[in-house]
């Protein structure tokens, strides 16, 4: 008889344990450790400072002399020189022509006349024709560099107005030229 009671007793004890285990409060889970997020270090904002105000620099305005004679004496435009019995612009004169064209672009209202000159060798008629070809070649070269043809007139003086007196190559080489005369500004 004892055996059945013992079995029942064991069953009751097991049931009590199970019931007691269900009825007890489970402990609250341990709170997660606090993780401190590092706050960003504030970046100092530059305080705008007023820049020193520079005094306005006046534009430098270059002006040309009012008098045409004085303007031509200044020599803004350089002569171009030619070989004997030739009227094509020499390679060593192209920089001179480019400088003249640059100056004329800077002063777009300036008008000029190109004078064609020759040395004293050859007939007057021949030199007048050669001087005309030299003046026209000079004008055409300026036009090829972007100068409006309406700004440039030509004239030939042949051998009539030598720049240098003399009867040798050093004088003749300076007389074979295209000379620039400003006629209006």
LINSUL-V392051 format. One record per backbone hydrogen bond with DSSP energy under -1.0 kcal/mol. NH is the residue of the N-H (numbers start at 1). CO is the residue of the C=O. Records with the same first field share a line. If there is no record, write none. Layout:
NH->CO ; CO
This chain:
5->1
6->2
7->3
8->4
9->5
10->6
11->7
12->8
13->9
14->10
15->11
16->12
17->13
18->14
19->15
20->16
21->17
22->18
23->19
24->20
71->67
72->68
73->69
74->70
80->178
82->176
86->83
93->90
94->91
97->93
98->94
99->95
100->96
101->97
102->98
103->99
104->100
105->101
106->102
107->103
110->107
111->184
112->151
113->181
114->153
115->179
116->155
117->177
118->158
127->123
128->124
129->125
130->126
131->127
132->128
133->129
134->130
135->131
136->132
137->133
138->134
139->135
140->136
141->137
142->138
143->139
144->140
146->143
147->142
151->148
152->149
153->112
155->114
157->116
160->157
172->168
173->169
175->171
176->172
177->175
178->80
179->115
181->113
183->111
184->111
